[in-house]
């Protein structure tokens, strides 16, 4: 329950997500991996079968920062 509560607190509110500027954060894969370096993103991306990509939109970067601390 503690982990779920911490993750919920770091999520962007539904109201804030209504503004497109609050959902548009382009990261390179390398910069994205720095948000949560303890999570093995290469294994995850490979496991879900996603092809090669260089950048991605991270709608909620604070969520991934908090993920690394859980």
PDB file as gemmi writes it, atoms N, CA and C in Angstrom:
CRYST1    1.000    1.000    1.000  90.00  90.00  90.00 P 1                      
ATOM      1  N   UNK A   1       0.819  -1.185   0.000  1.00  0.00           N  
ATOM      2  CA  UNK A   1       0.000   0.000   0.000  1.00  0.00           C  
ATOM      3  C   UNK A   1       0.871   1.259   0.000  1.00  0.00           C  
ATOM      4  N   UNK A   2       1.994   1.219   0.699  1.00  0.00           N  
ATOM      5  CA  UNK A   2       2.886   2.378   0.740  1.00  0.00           C  
ATOM      6  C   UNK A   2       3.406   2.740  -0.656  1.00  0.00           C  
ATOM      7  N   UNK A   3       3.777   1.706  -1.402  1.00  0.00           N  
ATOM      8  CA  UNK A   3       4.294   1.948  -2.752  1.00  0.00           C  
ATOM      9  C   UNK A   3       3.204   2.561  -3.630  1.00  0.00           C  
ATOM     10  N   UNK A   4       2.009   2.009  -3.569  1.00  0.00           N  
ATOM     11  CA  UNK A   4       0.915   2.532  -4.383  1.00  0.00           C  
ATOM     12  C   UNK A   4       0.577   3.969  -4.011  1.00  0.00           C  
ATOM     13  N   UNK A   5       0.610   4.284  -2.732  1.00  0.00           N  
ATOM     14  CA  UNK A   5       0.335   5.645  -2.278  1.00  0.00           C  
ATOM     15  C   UNK A   5       1.406   6.608  -2.775  1.00  0.00           C  
ATOM     16  N   UNK A   6       2.671   6.201  -2.690  1.00  0.00           N  
ATOM     17  CA  UNK A   6       3.766   7.054  -3.163  1.00  0.00           C  
ATOM     18  C   UNK A   6       3.650   7.306  -4.659  1.00  0.00           C  
ATOM     19  N   UNK A   7       3.298   6.278  -5.407  1.00  0.00           N  
ATOM     20  CA  UNK A   7       3.163   6.432  -6.850  1.00  0.00           C  
ATOM     21  C   UNK A   7       1.972   7.344  -7.183  1.00  0.00           C  
ATOM     22  N   UNK A   8       0.884   7.198  -6.466  1.00  0.00           N  
ATOM     23  CA  UNK A   8      -0.290   8.039  -6.715  1.00  0.00           C  
ATOM     24  C   UNK A   8       0.022   9.505  -6.426  1.00  0.00           C  
ATOM     25  N   UNK A   9       0.769   9.763  -5.378  1.00  0.00           N  
ATOM     26  CA  UNK A   9       1.117  11.144  -5.026  1.00  0.00           C  
ATOM     27  C   UNK A   9       2.003  11.788  -6.088  1.00  0.00           C  
ATOM     28  N   UNK A  10       2.782  10.997  -6.787  1.00  0.00           N  
ATOM     29  CA  UNK A  10       3.688  11.548  -7.798  1.00  0.00           C  
ATOM     30  C   UNK A  10       3.030  11.681  -9.170  1.00  0.00           C  
ATOM     31  N   UNK A  11       1.827  11.174  -9.301  1.00  0.00           N  
ATOM     32  CA  UNK A  11       1.122  11.248 -10.576  1.00  0.00           C  
ATOM     33  C   UNK A  11       0.600  12.661 -10.810  1.00  0.00           C  
ATOM     34  N   UNK A  12       0.523  13.038 -12.061  1.00  0.00           N  
ATOM     35  CA  UNK A  12      -0.043  14.323 -12.441  1.00  0.00           C  
ATOM     36  C   UNK A  12      -1.558  14.240 -12.309  1.00  0.00           C  
ATOM     37  N   UNK A  13      -2.152  15.261 -11.744  1.00  0.00           N  
ATOM     38  CA  UNK A  13      -3.602  15.229 -11.530  1.00  0.00           C  
ATOM     39  C   UNK A  13      -4.345  15.218 -12.858  1.00  0.00           C  
ATOM     40  N   UNK A  14      -5.550  14.713 -12.839  1.00  0.00           N  
ATOM     41  CA  UNK A  14      -6.372  14.668 -14.046  1.00  0.00           C  
ATOM     42  C   UNK A  14      -6.648  16.076 -14.566  1.00  0.00           C  
ATOM     43  N   UNK A  15      -6.789  17.011 -13.648  1.00  0.00           N  
ATOM     44  CA  UNK A  15      -7.028  18.398 -14.047  1.00  0.00           C  
ATOM     45  C   UNK A  15      -5.818  18.950 -14.783  1.00  0.00           C  
ATOM     46  N   UNK A  16      -4.623  18.728 -14.245  1.00  0.00           N  
ATOM     47  CA  UNK A  16      -3.405  19.218 -14.897  1.00  0.00           C  
ATOM     48  C   UNK A  16      -3.171  18.555 -16.244  1.00  0.00           C  
ATOM     49  N   UNK A  17      -3.595  17.307 -16.380  1.00  0.00           N  
ATOM     50  CA  UNK A  17      -3.407  16.596 -17.648  1.00  0.00           C  
ATOM     51  C   UNK A  17      -4.313  17.131 -18.761  1.00  0.00           C  
ATOM     52  N   UNK A  18      -5.295  17.938 -18.415  1.00  0.00           N  
ATOM     53  CA  UNK A  18      -6.159  18.527 -19.440  1.00  0.00           C  
ATOM     54  C   UNK A  18      -5.394  19.506 -20.324  1.00  0.00           C  
ATOM     55  N   UNK A  19      -4.351  20.090 -19.777  1.00  0.00           N  
ATOM     56  CA  UNK A  19      -3.528  21.034 -20.525  1.00  0.00           C  
ATOM     57  C   UNK A  19      -2.481  20.235 -21.301  1.00  0.00           C  
ATOM     58  N   UNK A  20      -2.520  20.261 -22.626  1.00  0.00           N  
ATOM     59  CA  UNK A  20      -1.566  19.479 -23.423  1.00  0.00           C  
ATOM     60  C   UNK A  20      -0.103  19.758 -23.091  1.00  0.00           C  
ATOM     61  N   UNK A  21       0.210  20.969 -22.708  1.00  0.00           N  
ATOM     62  CA  UNK A  21       1.603  21.301 -22.369  1.00  0.00           C  
ATOM     63  C   UNK A  21       2.096  20.508 -21.167  1.00  0.00           C  
ATOM     64  N   UNK A  22       1.183  20.075 -20.318  1.00  0.00           N  
ATOM     65  CA  UNK A  22       1.559  19.280 -19.141  1.00  0.00           C  
ATOM     66  C   UNK A  22       1.749  17.803 -19.464  1.00  0.00           C  
ATOM     67  N   UNK A  23       1.466  17.412 -20.704  1.00  0.00           N  
ATOM     68  CA  UNK A  23       1.598  16.008 -21.116  1.00  0.00           C  
ATOM     69  C   UNK A  23       2.656  15.810 -22.183  1.00  0.00           C  
ATOM     70  N   UNK A  24       3.325  16.867 -22.572  1.00  0.00           N  
ATOM     71  CA  UNK A  24       4.240  16.788 -23.702  1.00  0.00           C  
ATOM     72  C   UNK A  24       5.670  17.030 -23.232  1.00  0.00           C  
ATOM     73  N   UNK A  25       6.388  15.941 -22.996  1.00  0.00           N  
ATOM     74  CA  UNK A  25       7.771  16.000 -22.534  1.00  0.00           C  
ATOM     75  C   UNK A  25       8.575  14.991 -23.363  1.00  0.00           C  
ATOM     76  N   UNK A  26       9.262  15.497 -24.389  1.00  0.00           N  
ATOM     77  CA  UNK A  26      10.031  14.620 -25.264  1.00  0.00           C  
ATOM     78  C   UNK A  26      11.395  14.346 -24.633  1.00  0.00           C  
ATOM     79  N   UNK A  27      11.712  13.076 -24.493  1.00  0.00           N  
ATOM     80  CA  UNK A  27      12.980  12.625 -23.931  1.00  0.00           C  
ATOM     81  C   UNK A  27      13.671  11.713 -24.930  1.00  0.00           C  
ATOM     82  N   UNK A  28      14.984  11.762 -24.949  1.00  0.00           N  
ATOM     83  CA  UNK A  28      15.713  10.714 -25.652  1.00  0.00           C  
ATOM     84  C   UNK A  28      15.609   9.477 -24.775  1.00  0.00           C  
ATOM     85  N   UNK A  29      15.869   8.333 -25.337  1.00  0.00           N  
ATOM     86  CA  UNK A  29      15.813   7.102 -24.550  1.00  0.00           C  
ATOM     87  C   UNK A  29      16.809   7.189 -23.387  1.00  0.00           C  
ATOM     88  N   UNK A  30      18.003   7.709 -23.653  1.00  0.00           N  
ATOM     89  CA  UNK A  30      19.019   7.838 -22.601  1.00  0.00           C  
ATOM     90  C   UNK A  30      18.569   8.740 -21.473  1.00  0.00           C  
ATOM     91  N   UNK A  31      17.960   9.869 -21.809  1.00  0.00           N  
ATOM     92  CA  UNK A  31      17.470  10.772 -20.767  1.00  0.00           C  
ATOM     93  C   UNK A  31      16.297  10.162 -20.009  1.00  0.00           C  
ATOM     94  N   UNK A  32      15.444   9.437 -20.716  1.00  0.00           N  
ATOM     95  CA  UNK A  32      14.334   8.762 -20.045  1.00  0.00           C  
ATOM     96  C   UNK A  32      14.858   7.741 -19.033  1.00  0.00           C  
ATOM     97  N   UNK A  33      15.860   6.976 -19.424  1.00  0.00           N  
ATOM     98  CA  UNK A  33      16.415   5.965 -18.521  1.00  0.00           C  
ATOM     99  C   UNK A  33      16.988   6.594 -17.260  1.00  0.00           C  
ATOM    100  N   UNK A  34      17.425   7.851 -17.337  1.00  0.00           N  
ATOM    101  CA  UNK A  34      17.963   8.550 -16.162  1.00  0.00           C  
ATOM    102  C   UNK A  34      16.875   8.903 -15.153  1.00  0.00           C  
ATOM    103  N   UNK A  35      15.617   8.957 -15.591  1.00  0.00           N  
ATOM    104  CA  UNK A  35      14.530   9.234 -14.659  1.00  0.00           C  
ATOM    105  C   UNK A  35      14.376   8.118 -13.634  1.00  0.00           C  
ATOM    106  N   UNK A  36      14.583   6.897 -14.063  1.00  0.00           N  
ATOM    107  CA  UNK A  36      14.453   5.725 -13.189  1.00  0.00           C  
ATOM    108  C   UNK A  36      15.572   4.745 -13.532  1.00  0.00           C  
ATOM    109  N   UNK A  37      16.808   5.087 -13.163  1.00  0.00           N  
ATOM    110  CA  UNK A  37      17.942   4.259 -13.582  1.00  0.00           C  
ATOM    111  C   UNK A  37      17.978   2.864 -12.958  1.00  0.00           C  
ATOM    112  N   UNK A  38      17.250   2.653 -11.879  1.00  0.00           N  
ATOM    113  CA  UNK A  38      17.262   1.335 -11.249  1.00  0.00           C  
ATOM    114  C   UNK A  38      16.328   0.341 -11.925  1.00  0.00           C  
ATOM    115  N   UNK A  39      15.509   0.819 -12.854  1.00  0.00           N  
ATOM    116  CA  UNK A  39      14.613  -0.052 -13.607  1.00  0.00           C  
ATOM    117  C   UNK A  39      15.297  -0.394 -14.921  1.00  0.00           C  
ATOM    118  N   UNK A  40      15.304  -1.651 -15.281  1.00  0.00           N  
ATOM    119  CA  UNK A  40      15.969  -2.074 -16.513  1.00  0.00           C  
ATOM    120  C   UNK A  40      15.034  -1.880 -17.706  1.00  0.00           C  
ATOM    121  N   UNK A  41      15.098  -0.691 -18.292  1.00  0.00           N  
ATOM    122  CA  UNK A  41      14.214  -0.337 -19.390  1.00  0.00           C  
ATOM    123  C   UNK A  41      14.481  -1.166 -20.631  1.00  0.00           C  
ATOM    124  N   UNK A  42      15.728  -1.551 -20.861  1.00  0.00           N  
ATOM    125  CA  UNK A  42      16.033  -2.373 -22.040  1.00  0.00           C  
ATOM    126  C   UNK A  42      15.296  -3.707 -21.980  1.00  0.00           C  
ATOM    127  N   UNK A  43      15.282  -4.325 -20.814  1.00  0.00           N  
ATOM    128  CA  UNK A  43      14.568  -5.594 -20.644  1.00  0.00           C  
ATOM    129  C   UNK A  43      13.070  -5.378 -20.839  1.00  0.00           C  
ATOM    130  N   UNK A  44      12.560  -4.295 -20.270  1.00  0.00           N  
ATOM    131  CA  UNK A  44      11.132  -4.002 -20.406  1.00  0.00           C  
ATOM    132  C   UNK A  44      10.740  -3.781 -21.873  1.00  0.00           C  
ATOM    133  N   UNK A  45      11.461  -2.900 -22.554  1.00  0.00           N  
ATOM    134  CA  UNK A  45      11.132  -2.605 -23.950  1.00  0.00           C  
ATOM    135  C   UNK A  45      11.255  -3.858 -24.822  1.00  0.00           C  
ATOM    136  N   UNK A  46      12.264  -4.652 -24.570  1.00  0.00           N  
ATOM    137  CA  UNK A  46      12.428  -5.895 -25.316  1.00  0.00           C  
ATOM    138  C   UNK A  46      11.272  -6.852 -25.026  1.00  0.00           C  
ATOM    139  N   UNK A  47      10.887  -6.927 -23.754  1.00  0.00           N  
ATOM    140  CA  UNK A  47       9.819  -7.836 -23.339  1.00  0.00           C  
ATOM    141  C   UNK A  47       8.468  -7.510 -23.936  1.00  0.00           C  
ATOM    142  N   UNK A  48       8.212  -6.230 -24.163  1.00  0.00           N  
ATOM    143  CA  UNK A  48       6.925  -5.870 -24.753  1.00  0.00           C  
ATOM    144  C   UNK A  48       6.971  -5.866 -26.276  1.00  0.00           C  
ATOM    145  N   UNK A  49       8.151  -6.155 -26.823  1.00  0.00           N  
ATOM    146  CA  UNK A  49       8.290  -6.318 -28.260  1.00  0.00           C  
ATOM    147  C   UNK A  49       8.287  -5.024 -29.057  1.00  0.00           C  
ATOM    148  N   UNK A  50       8.674  -3.956 -28.433  1.00  0.00           N  
ATOM    149  CA  UNK A  50       8.705  -2.670 -29.143  1.00  0.00           C  
ATOM    150  C   UNK A  50       9.974  -2.590 -29.983  1.00  0.00           C  
ATOM    151  N   UNK A  51       9.865  -1.999 -31.133  1.00  0.00           N  
ATOM    152  CA  UNK A  51      11.016  -1.843 -32.009  1.00  0.00           C  
ATOM    153  C   UNK A  51      11.916  -0.708 -31.552  1.00  0.00           C  
ATOM    154  N   UNK A  52      12.935  -0.460 -32.323  1.00  0.00           N  
ATOM    155  CA  UNK A  52      13.906   0.589 -31.991  1.00  0.00           C  
ATOM    156  C   UNK A  52      13.259   1.976 -32.077  1.00  0.00           C  
ATOM    157  N   UNK A  53      13.592   2.829 -31.149  1.00  0.00           N  
ATOM    158  CA  UNK A  53      13.164   4.224 -31.174  1.00  0.00           C  
ATOM    159  C   UNK A  53      14.215   5.052 -30.449  1.00  0.00           C  
ATOM    160  N   UNK A  54      14.308   6.324 -30.809  1.00  0.00           N  
ATOM    161  CA  UNK A  54      15.317   7.214 -30.239  1.00  0.00           C  
ATOM    162  C   UNK A  54      14.756   8.181 -29.211  1.00  0.00           C  
ATOM    163  N   UNK A  55      13.466   8.485 -29.314  1.00  0.00           N  
ATOM    164  CA  UNK A  55      12.861   9.425 -28.382  1.00  0.00           C  
ATOM    165  C   UNK A  55      11.431   8.992 -28.078  1.00  0.00           C  
ATOM    166  N   UNK A  56      10.891   9.544 -27.007  1.00  0.00           N  
ATOM    167  CA  UNK A  56       9.534   9.220 -26.619  1.00  0.00           C  
ATOM    168  C   UNK A  56       8.936  10.369 -25.832  1.00  0.00           C  
ATOM    169  N   UNK A  57       7.621  10.438 -25.800  1.00  0.00           N  
ATOM    170  CA  UNK A  57       6.921  11.433 -25.012  1.00  0.00           C  
ATOM    171  C   UNK A  57       6.629  10.825 -23.644  1.00  0.00           C  
ATOM    172  N   UNK A  58       7.163  11.451 -22.617  1.00  0.00           N  
ATOM    173  CA  UNK A  58       6.950  10.987 -21.247  1.00  0.00           C  
ATOM    174  C   UNK A  58       5.924  11.932 -20.625  1.00  0.00           C  
ATOM    175  N   UNK A  59       4.679  11.539 -20.641  1.00  0.00           N  
ATOM    176  CA  UNK A  59       3.607  12.427 -20.192  1.00  0.00           C  
ATOM    177  C   UNK A  59       3.747  12.804 -18.719  1.00  0.00           C  
ATOM    178  N   UNK A  60       4.274  11.911 -17.908  1.00  0.00           N  
ATOM    179  CA  UNK A  60       4.357  12.166 -16.465  1.00  0.00           C  
ATOM    180  C   UNK A  60       5.759  11.837 -15.931  1.00  0.00           C  
ATOM    181  N   UNK A  61       6.749  12.682 -16.203  1.00  0.00           N  
ATOM    182  CA  UNK A  61       8.122  12.379 -15.772  1.00  0.00           C  
ATOM    183  C   UNK A  61       8.270  12.249 -14.266  1.00  0.00           C  
ATOM    184  N   UNK A  62       7.497  13.002 -13.487  1.00  0.00           N  
ATOM    185  CA  UNK A  62       7.619  12.896 -12.031  1.00  0.00           C  
ATOM    186  C   UNK A  62       7.219  11.511 -11.529  1.00  0.00           C  
ATOM    187  N   UNK A  63       6.304  10.875 -12.220  1.00  0.00           N  
ATOM    188  CA  UNK A  63       5.903   9.512 -11.871  1.00  0.00           C  
ATOM    189  C   UNK A  63       7.096   8.557 -11.982  1.00  0.00           C  
ATOM    190  N   UNK A  64       7.858   8.691 -13.060  1.00  0.00           N  
ATOM    191  CA  UNK A  64       8.985   7.794 -13.266  1.00  0.00           C  
ATOM    192  C   UNK A  64      10.136   8.094 -12.299  1.00  0.00           C  
ATOM    193  N   UNK A  65      10.288   9.354 -11.925  1.00  0.00           N  
ATOM    194  CA  UNK A  65      11.276   9.697 -10.900  1.00  0.00           C  
ATOM    195  C   UNK A  65      10.907   9.035  -9.579  1.00  0.00           C  
ATOM    196  N   UNK A  66       9.626   9.071  -9.234  1.00  0.00           N  
ATOM    197  CA  UNK A  66       9.168   8.443  -8.004  1.00  0.00           C  
ATOM    198  C   UNK A  66       9.283   6.928  -8.072  1.00  0.00           C  
ATOM    199  N   UNK A  67       9.057   6.365  -9.249  1.00  0.00           N  
ATOM    200  CA  UNK A  67       9.185   4.924  -9.436  1.00  0.00           C  
ATOM    201  C   UNK A  67      10.569   4.449  -9.018  1.00  0.00           C  
ATOM    202  N   UNK A  68      11.561   5.240  -9.339  1.00  0.00           N  
ATOM    203  CA  UNK A  68      12.928   4.854  -9.012  1.00  0.00           C  
ATOM    204  C   UNK A  68      13.155   4.817  -7.501  1.00  0.00           C  
ATOM    205  N   UNK A  69      12.398   5.592  -6.742  1.00  0.00           N  
ATOM    206  CA  UNK A  69      12.584   5.635  -5.299  1.00  0.00           C  
ATOM    207  C   UNK A  69      11.798   4.580  -4.542  1.00  0.00           C  
ATOM    208  N   UNK A  70      10.946   3.833  -5.229  1.00  0.00           N  
ATOM    209  CA  UNK A  70      10.111   2.823  -4.534  1.00  0.00           C  
ATOM    210  C   UNK A  70      10.810   1.487  -4.444  1.00  0.00           C  
TER     211      UNK A  70                                                      
END                                                                             
